[in-house]
Amino acid sequence: MAKDSDTSSTLKVLVLNAENLFIFMEHWKEEPIAQMNEIQWQKLNSGLIGNKTLSKVQALATTIEKISPDLIMLTEVGGMLSLENFNRFFLQNFYQPFLLEGNSDRGIDMGFLLKAPWSGKIHTHKDYKLPHPKYTTFSRDVLKLEISLNNRLVANALLVHLKSKLNSKGDDFEGRTRRAVEVLGLSEIIYQLPQDVPLLLGGDFNGMASGANPEPEFLPLSHKNNLQDAALFAGIPESERFSYVYFNHGGVRIEQQLDYLFLNQKAQEYLVKESVTFPRYTGSEGQLIPLPQRSWQKILMPSDHLPLYAEFNLKIQ
């Protein structure tokens, strides 16, 4: 129960896989970015990996500005420079970027954007030893951001991008073994955290981590850590709980939830259930970007994942 002197501050959280958010601008000469075409935009970058399409970056920014979150938990970011450029040139420098390079072999890292008056301190688990003879570290990382207000810790945010189901070497079917090992390590990290501090575990889990039939590798999160999926806990119908759309070989659209925000009991107490949504993207001109109805329409999306949004009324002394 909150003390009489406690006040409530709302923390607005967005979980977003930004899909290859590479933004390098070493050749920028202070030209107005909004007036550039795609060729001009790409010429700002002399690297081997091209910039994310300008219209898609602008649509990501427009969507974020419309939602106005305090904390953005981002996956698939092309390093700190890309995150800083995204914040500076597309989000009006409203946020403080946090990113530490992880173990990704694709150069896609994870990072946070945090808006004042909230402050943060970041920690890495990239060298955390996993209980497996072959898969000894996380394929990316588990990033922890300690979120404070008025110099008081009010929440821990853990950000993950678990092993995908891609298996180019053919030695781990759908990446299940490595993903299971990563969840075991993640579960142990969570177990060591203080339970009286709200925990927000978000990111791209690359599998069905919740619902009526979660894939078995994710069970430690509920069985050992007693975490709840915010969308399920908020009562969002199953038909609306999806963050990823793909098309099978027959052209049938399949909807899945791959992106989650898991909560410990303390965070569950503060969740504003009616706030939980999977927002649709807004284009740079303010128009709603429809969900793809055909496979080729996926390329029109700012990201191949939809974001997940939730609000928390945190009690602050």
KOLKEGU-868794 format. One record per residue (C-alpha): x, y, z; residue in one letter; residue number from 1. Coordinates in steps of 0.25 Angstrom, whole numbers, plus 5000, padded with zeros to 4 digits. Each point is the difference from the previous one (the first is absolute). Example, Ala and Ser with C-alpha at 12.3 -4.5 7.8 and 13.67 -1.06 7.14 Angstrom:
// KOLKEGU-868794
<x=5049	y=4982	z=5031	residuo=A	num=1>
<x=5006	y=5014	z=4998	residuo=S	num=2>
// end
This chain:
// KOLKEGU-868794
<x=5000	y=5000	z=5000	residuo=M	num=1>
<x=5005	y=5014	z=4996	residuo=A	num=2>
<x=5004	y=5009	z=5011	residuo=K	num=3>
<x=4992	y=5013	z=5002	residuo=D	num=4>
<x=5012	y=5008	z=4995	residuo=S	num=5>
<x=5001	y=4992	z=4987	residuo=D	num=6>
<x=4997	y=5006	z=4987	residuo=T	num=7>
<x=4997	y=4993	z=4987	residuo=S	num=8>
<x=5008	y=5003	z=4987	residuo=S	num=9>
<x=4996	y=4993	z=4987	residuo=T	num=10>
<x=5011	y=4993	z=4992	residuo=L	num=11>
<x=4996	y=4998	z=4986	residuo=K	num=12>
<x=5007	y=4988	z=4993	residuo=V	num=13>
<x=5002	y=4996	z=4986	residuo=L	num=14>
<x=5006	y=4987	z=4995	residuo=V	num=15>
<x=5005	y=5001	z=4986	residuo=L	num=16>
<x=5008	y=4991	z=4990	residuo=N	num=17>
<x=5004	y=5011	z=4990	residuo=A	num=18>
<x=5005	y=4990	z=4990	residuo=E	num=19>
<x=5014	y=5004	z=4996	residuo=N	num=20>
<x=5000	y=5014	z=5005	residuo=L	num=21>
<x=5013	y=5004	z=4993	residuo=F	num=22>
<x=5002	y=5015	z=5000	residuo=I	num=23>
<x=5014	y=5005	z=4996	residuo=F	num=24>
<x=5002	y=5014	z=4995	residuo=M	num=25>
<x=5015	y=5003	z=4999	residuo=E	num=26>
<x=4998	y=5008	z=4987	residuo=H	num=27>
<x=4989	y=5009	z=5006	residuo=W	num=28>
<x=5002	y=5015	z=4996	residuo=K	num=29>
<x=4988	y=5005	z=5008	residuo=E	num=30>
<x=4991	y=4998	z=4989	residuo=E	num=31>
<x=4985	y=5000	z=5004	residuo=P	num=32>
<x=4998	y=4985	z=5001	residuo=I	num=33>
<x=4985	y=5001	z=4998	residuo=A	num=34>
<x=5002	y=5005	z=4986	residuo=Q	num=35>
<x=5009	y=4989	z=4996	residuo=M	num=36>
<x=4997	y=4989	z=4990	residuo=N	num=37>
<x=5004	y=4985	z=5003	residuo=E	num=38>
<x=5013	y=5001	z=4991	residuo=I	num=39>
<x=5004	y=5013	z=5008	residuo=Q	num=40>
<x=4997	y=4993	z=5013	residuo=W	num=41>
<x=5008	y=4988	z=4997	residuo=Q	num=42>
<x=5012	y=5008	z=4995	residuo=K	num=43>
<x=5002	y=5005	z=5014	residuo=L	num=44>
<x=5005	y=4987	z=5004	residuo=N	num=45>
<x=5013	y=4994	z=4994	residuo=S	num=46>
<x=4999	y=4987	z=5007	residuo=G	num=47>
<x=4998	y=4986	z=4995	residuo=L	num=48>
<x=4986	y=4999	z=5007	residuo=I	num=49>
<x=4990	y=5010	z=4994	residuo=G	num=50>
<x=4991	y=5009	z=5009	residuo=N	num=51>
<x=4986	y=4996	z=5003	residuo=K	num=52>
<x=4991	y=5006	z=4989	residuo=T	num=53>
<x=4997	y=5015	z=5004	residuo=L	num=54>
<x=4985	y=4999	z=4999	residuo=S	num=55>
<x=5001	y=4988	z=5009	residuo=K	num=56>
<x=5008	y=5007	z=5010	residuo=V	num=57>
<x=4991	y=5012	z=4999	residuo=Q	num=58>
<x=4988	y=4991	z=5003	residuo=A	num=59>
<x=5006	y=4994	z=5012	residuo=L	num=60>
<x=5003	y=5014	z=5005	residuo=A	num=61>
<x=4986	y=5005	z=4997	residuo=T	num=62>
<x=4994	y=4988	z=5007	residuo=T	num=63>
<x=5009	y=5002	z=5012	residuo=I	num=64>
<x=4996	y=5015	z=5001	residuo=E	num=65>
<x=4985	y=4997	z=4999	residuo=K	num=66>
<x=5002	y=4990	z=5012	residuo=I	num=67>
<x=5010	y=5008	z=5008	residuo=S	num=68>
<x=5005	y=4989	z=5009	residuo=P	num=69>
<x=5010	y=5003	z=5011	residuo=D	num=70>
<x=5008	y=4987	z=4998	residuo=L	num=71>
<x=5002	y=4993	z=4986	residuo=I	num=72>
<x=5006	y=4986	z=5001	residuo=M	num=73>
<x=5006	y=4998	z=4986	residuo=L	num=74>
<x=5006	y=4988	z=4993	residuo=T	num=75>
<x=5007	y=4999	z=4987	residuo=E	num=76>
<x=5008	y=5013	z=5001	residuo=V	num=77>
<x=5012	y=5002	z=4992	residuo=G	num=78>
<x=5009	y=5005	z=5012	residuo=G	num=79>
<x=5001	y=5012	z=5009	residuo=M	num=80>
<x=5002	y=5010	z=4988	residuo=L	num=81>
<x=4987	y=4995	z=4993	residuo=S	num=82>
<x=4993	y=5002	z=5013	residuo=L	num=83>
<x=5005	y=5014	z=5002	residuo=E	num=84>
<x=4997	y=5004	z=4986	residuo=N	num=85>
<x=4986	y=4995	z=5001	residuo=F	num=86>
<x=4998	y=5008	z=5013	residuo=N	num=87>
<x=5007	y=5012	z=4995	residuo=R	num=88>
<x=4995	y=5001	z=4986	residuo=F	num=89>
<x=4986	y=4994	z=5001	residuo=F	num=90>
<x=4995	y=5001	z=5015	residuo=L	num=91>
<x=5005	y=5014	z=5002	residuo=Q	num=92>
<x=5010	y=4995	z=5011	residuo=N	num=93>
<x=4989	y=4998	z=5010	residuo=F	num=94>
<x=5007	y=4987	z=5005	residuo=Y	num=95>
<x=5012	y=4996	z=5006	residuo=Q	num=96>
<x=5006	y=4988	z=4993	residuo=P	num=97>
<x=5005	y=4987	z=5007	residuo=F	num=98>
<x=5007	y=4989	z=4992	residuo=L	num=99>
<x=5011	y=4990	z=5002	residuo=L	num=100>
<x=5006	y=4992	z=4989	residuo=E	num=101>
<x=4996	y=4985	z=5001	residuo=G	num=102>
<x=5003	y=4987	z=4994	residuo=N	num=103>
<x=4992	y=5001	z=4987	residuo=S	num=104>
<x=5008	y=4996	z=4987	residuo=D	num=105>
<x=4990	y=5008	z=4992	residuo=R	num=106>
<x=5004	y=5014	z=5007	residuo=G	num=107>
<x=4986	y=5001	z=5005	residuo=I	num=108>
<x=5000	y=5004	z=5015	residuo=D	num=109>
<x=4990	y=5004	z=5010	residuo=M	num=110>
<x=4998	y=5013	z=5007	residuo=G	num=111>
<x=4991	y=5009	z=5008	residuo=F	num=112>
<x=4995	y=5014	z=4998	residuo=L	num=113>
<x=4996	y=5007	z=5013	residuo=L	num=114>
<x=4993	y=5014	z=5002	residuo=K	num=115>
<x=5003	y=5009	z=5011	residuo=A	num=116>
<x=4997	y=5001	z=5012	residuo=P	num=117>
<x=5002	y=4985	z=5000	residuo=W	num=118>
<x=5015	y=4997	z=5001	residuo=S	num=119>
<x=5007	y=4986	z=4997	residuo=G	num=120>
<x=5012	y=4992	z=5003	residuo=K	num=121>
<x=5003	y=4989	z=4990	residuo=I	num=122>
<x=5007	y=4986	z=5002	residuo=H	num=123>
<x=5004	y=4989	z=4991	residuo=T	num=124>
<x=4999	y=4985	z=5001	residuo=H	num=125>
<x=5007	y=4997	z=4987	residuo=K	num=126>
<x=5011	y=4992	z=5007	residuo=D	num=127>
<x=4990	y=4992	z=5009	residuo=Y	num=128>
<x=5003	y=4985	z=5000	residuo=K	num=129>
<x=4989	y=4992	z=4995	residuo=L	num=130>
<x=4998	y=4985	z=5005	residuo=P	num=131>
<x=5004	y=4994	z=4987	residuo=H	num=132>
<x=5013	y=4994	z=4994	residuo=P	num=133>
<x=4998	y=5007	z=4986	residuo=K	num=134>
<x=4991	y=5011	z=5002	residuo=Y	num=135>
<x=5007	y=5007	z=5011	residuo=T	num=136>
<x=4996	y=5015	z=4999	residuo=T	num=137>
<x=4987	y=5007	z=4995	residuo=F	num=138>
<x=4999	y=5001	z=4985	residuo=S	num=139>
<x=4998	y=5015	z=5003	residuo=R	num=140>
<x=4999	y=5004	z=5014	residuo=D	num=141>
<x=4991	y=5003	z=5012	residuo=V	num=142>
<x=5000	y=5015	z=5002	residuo=L	num=143>
<x=4996	y=5006	z=5014	residuo=K	num=144>
<x=4996	y=5014	z=5002	residuo=L	num=145>
<x=4998	y=5005	z=5014	residuo=E	num=146>
<x=4989	y=5011	z=4999	residuo=I	num=147>
<x=5001	y=5010	z=5010	residuo=S	num=148>
<x=4991	y=5013	z=5004	residuo=L	num=149>
<x=5006	y=5010	z=5010	residuo=N	num=150>
<x=5012	y=4991	z=5002	residuo=N	num=151>
<x=4991	y=4989	z=5004	residuo=R	num=152>
<x=4999	y=4986	z=4993	residuo=L	num=153>
<x=4986	y=4998	z=4996	residuo=V	num=154>
<x=5001	y=4989	z=4989	residuo=A	num=155>
<x=5010	y=4990	z=4993	residuo=N	num=156>
<x=4998	y=4998	z=4985	residuo=A	num=157>
<x=5006	y=4988	z=4994	residuo=L	num=158>
<x=5001	y=5000	z=4985	residuo=L	num=159>
<x=5002	y=4987	z=4992	residuo=V	num=160>
<x=5001	y=4995	z=4985	residuo=H	num=161>
<x=5000	y=4985	z=5002	residuo=L	num=162>
<x=5006	y=4991	z=4989	residuo=K	num=163>
<x=4991	y=5000	z=4988	residuo=S	num=164>
<x=4995	y=4987	z=4993	residuo=K	num=165>
<x=5010	y=5002	z=4988	residuo=L	num=166>
<x=5009	y=4989	z=5000	residuo=N	num=167>
<x=5010	y=5001	z=4988	residuo=S	num=168>
<x=5009	y=4990	z=5005	residuo=K	num=169>
<x=4990	y=4989	z=5002	residuo=G	num=170>
<x=5005	y=4996	z=5014	residuo=D	num=171>
<x=4989	y=5005	z=5009	residuo=D	num=172>
<x=4986	y=4999	z=4994	residuo=F	num=173>
<x=4993	y=5013	z=5001	residuo=E	num=174>
<x=5010	y=5005	z=5010	residuo=G	num=175>
<x=4993	y=4993	z=5011	residuo=R	num=176>
<x=5011	y=4995	z=5008	residuo=T	num=177>
<x=5008	y=5013	z=5000	residuo=R	num=178>
<x=4987	y=5008	z=5003	residuo=R	num=179>
<x=4996	y=4990	z=5011	residuo=A	num=180>
<x=5014	y=5002	z=5006	residuo=V	num=181>
<x=4999	y=5015	z=4999	residuo=E	num=182>
<x=4987	y=5000	z=5007	residuo=V	num=183>
<x=5006	y=4992	z=5012	residuo=L	num=184>
<x=5011	y=5010	z=5001	residuo=G	num=185>
<x=4990	y=5011	z=4999	residuo=L	num=186>
<x=4991	y=4994	z=5011	residuo=S	num=187>
<x=5012	y=4999	z=5009	residuo=E	num=188>
<x=5004	y=5015	z=4998	residuo=I	num=189>
<x=4985	y=5003	z=5003	residuo=I	num=190>
<x=5000	y=4991	z=5013	residuo=Y	num=191>
<x=5012	y=5008	z=5005	residuo=Q	num=192>
<x=4992	y=5014	z=4999	residuo=L	num=193>
<x=4993	y=5006	z=5012	residuo=P	num=194>
<x=4985	y=4996	z=4999	residuo=Q	num=195>
<x=4995	y=5013	z=5007	residuo=D	num=196>
<x=5005	y=5008	z=4988	residuo=V	num=197>
<x=4991	y=5000	z=4987	residuo=P	num=198>
<x=5006	y=4992	z=4989	residuo=L	num=199>
<x=4997	y=5002	z=4986	residuo=L	num=200>
<x=5006	y=4989	z=4991	residuo=L	num=201>
<x=4998	y=5004	z=4985	residuo=G	num=202>
<x=5005	y=4997	z=4986	residuo=G	num=203>
<x=4999	y=4991	z=4989	residuo=D	num=204>
<x=4999	y=4985	z=5005	residuo=F	num=205>
<x=5000	y=4994	z=4986	residuo=N	num=206>
<x=4989	y=4990	z=5005	residuo=G	num=207>
<x=4987	y=4998	z=5006	residuo=M	num=208>
<x=5004	y=5003	z=5015	residuo=A	num=209>
<x=4986	y=5002	z=5006	residuo=S	num=210>
<x=4985	y=4996	z=4997	residuo=G	num=211>
<x=4993	y=4987	z=5001	residuo=A	num=212>
<x=5011	y=4992	z=4994	residuo=N	num=213>
<x=5014	y=5006	z=5002	residuo=P	num=214>
<x=5012	y=4993	z=4994	residuo=E	num=215>
<x=5006	y=4992	z=5011	residuo=P	num=216>
<x=5013	y=5008	z=5000	residuo=E	num=217>
<x=4993	y=5012	z=5006	residuo=F	num=218>
<x=4994	y=4993	z=5012	residuo=L	num=219>
<x=5011	y=5004	z=5010	residuo=P	num=220>
<x=4995	y=5014	z=4999	residuo=L	num=221>
<x=4986	y=4997	z=5006	residuo=S	num=222>
<x=5004	y=4987	z=5008	residuo=H	num=223>
<x=5013	y=5006	z=5007	residuo=K	num=224>
<x=4998	y=5015	z=4998	residuo=N	num=225>
<x=4985	y=5001	z=5001	residuo=N	num=226>
<x=5000	y=5010	z=4989	residuo=L	num=227>
<x=4987	y=5004	z=4993	residuo=Q	num=228>
<x=4999	y=5005	z=4985	residuo=D	num=229>
<x=4995	y=5014	z=5001	residuo=A	num=230>
<x=4990	y=4998	z=4988	residuo=A	num=231>
<x=4994	y=4987	z=5006	residuo=L	num=232>
<x=5000	y=5006	z=5014	residuo=F	num=233>
<x=4992	y=5012	z=4994	residuo=A	num=234>
<x=4990	y=4991	z=4994	residuo=G	num=235>
<x=5003	y=5003	z=4985	residuo=I	num=236>
<x=4992	y=4990	z=4992	residuo=P	num=237>
<x=5009	y=4990	z=4993	residuo=E	num=238>
<x=4996	y=5005	z=4986	residuo=S	num=239>
<x=5006	y=5013	z=5004	residuo=E	num=240>
<x=5013	y=4995	z=5006	residuo=R	num=241>
<x=5010	y=5000	z=4989	residuo=F	num=242>
<x=5012	y=5008	z=4996	residuo=S	num=243>
<x=5004	y=4993	z=4988	residuo=Y	num=244>
<x=4993	y=4996	z=4987	residuo=V	num=245>
<x=5006	y=4990	z=4989	residuo=Y	num=246>
<x=4994	y=4992	z=4989	residuo=F	num=247>
<x=5001	y=4985	z=4998	residuo=N	num=248>
<x=5003	y=4994	z=4987	residuo=H	num=249>
<x=4986	y=5000	z=4997	residuo=G	num=250>
<x=4999	y=5015	z=5001	residuo=G	num=251>
<x=4992	y=4999	z=5013	residuo=V	num=252>
<x=5003	y=5011	z=5010	residuo=R	num=253>
<x=5004	y=4995	z=5014	residuo=I	num=254>
<x=5001	y=5009	z=5012	residuo=E	num=255>
<x=5009	y=4997	z=5012	residuo=Q	num=256>
<x=5005	y=5007	z=5012	residuo=Q	num=257>
<x=5015	y=5000	z=5000	residuo=L	num=258>
<x=5002	y=5013	z=5008	residuo=D	num=259>
<x=4996	y=5000	z=5015	residuo=Y	num=260>
<x=5000	y=5008	z=5013	residuo=L	num=261>
<x=5001	y=4990	z=5012	residuo=F	num=262>
<x=4997	y=5006	z=5014	residuo=L	num=263>
<x=5004	y=4995	z=5014	residuo=N	num=264>
<x=4989	y=5001	z=5010	residuo=Q	num=265>
<x=5004	y=5014	z=5004	residuo=K	num=266>
<x=4999	y=5005	z=4986	residuo=A	num=267>
<x=4987	y=4993	z=4998	residuo=Q	num=268>
<x=4994	y=5009	z=5012	residuo=E	num=269>
<x=5004	y=5013	z=4993	residuo=Y	num=270>
<x=4996	y=4996	z=4986	residuo=L	num=271>
<x=4989	y=5008	z=4994	residuo=V	num=272>
<x=4992	y=4989	z=4993	residuo=K	num=273>
<x=4992	y=5008	z=4990	residuo=E	num=274>
<x=5013	y=5006	z=4995	residuo=S	num=275>
<x=5006	y=4988	z=4994	residuo=V	num=276>
<x=4999	y=4999	z=4985	residuo=T	num=277>
<x=5008	y=4996	z=4987	residuo=F	num=278>
<x=4999	y=5014	z=4993	residuo=P	num=279>
<x=5000	y=5001	z=4985	residuo=R	num=280>
<x=5010	y=5008	z=4993	residuo=Y	num=281>
<x=4998	y=5014	z=4996	residuo=T	num=282>
<x=5006	y=5005	z=4987	residuo=G	num=283>
<x=5008	y=5013	z=4999	residuo=S	num=284>
<x=4988	y=5007	z=4995	residuo=E	num=285>
<x=4992	y=4996	z=5011	residuo=G	num=286>
<x=4992	y=4989	z=4993	residuo=Q	num=287>
<x=4998	y=4986	z=5006	residuo=L	num=288>
<x=5008	y=4989	z=4994	residuo=I	num=289>
<x=4991	y=4988	z=4998	residuo=P	num=290>
<x=5004	y=4986	z=5003	residuo=L	num=291>
<x=5005	y=4992	z=4988	residuo=P	num=292>
<x=4989	y=4992	z=4993	residuo=Q	num=293>
<x=5010	y=4994	z=4990	residuo=R	num=294>
<x=5015	y=4995	z=5002	residuo=S	num=295>
<x=5005	y=5011	z=4991	residuo=W	num=296>
<x=4994	y=5011	z=5009	residuo=Q	num=297>
<x=5009	y=4997	z=5012	residuo=K	num=298>
<x=5011	y=5008	z=4993	residuo=I	num=299>
<x=4991	y=5012	z=5002	residuo=L	num=300>
<x=5000	y=4999	z=5015	residuo=M	num=301>
<x=5011	y=5008	z=5008	residuo=P	num=302>
<x=5003	y=4988	z=5007	residuo=S	num=303>
<x=4997	y=4985	z=4998	residuo=D	num=304>
<x=4995	y=5000	z=5015	residuo=H	num=305>
<x=4989	y=5009	z=5007	residuo=L	num=306>
<x=5003	y=5007	z=5013	residuo=P	num=307>
<x=4994	y=4997	z=5013	residuo=L	num=308>
<x=4996	y=5011	z=5010	residuo=Y	num=309>
<x=4997	y=5000	z=5015	residuo=A	num=310>
<x=4999	y=5010	z=5011	residuo=E	num=311>
<x=5004	y=4999	z=5015	residuo=F	num=312>
<x=4995	y=5009	z=5011	residuo=N	num=313>
<x=5013	y=4998	z=5009	residuo=L	num=314>
<x=4999	y=5004	z=5014	residuo=K	num=315>
<x=5011	y=5010	z=5003	residuo=I	num=316>
<x=5004	y=5004	z=5015	residuo=Q	num=317>
// end
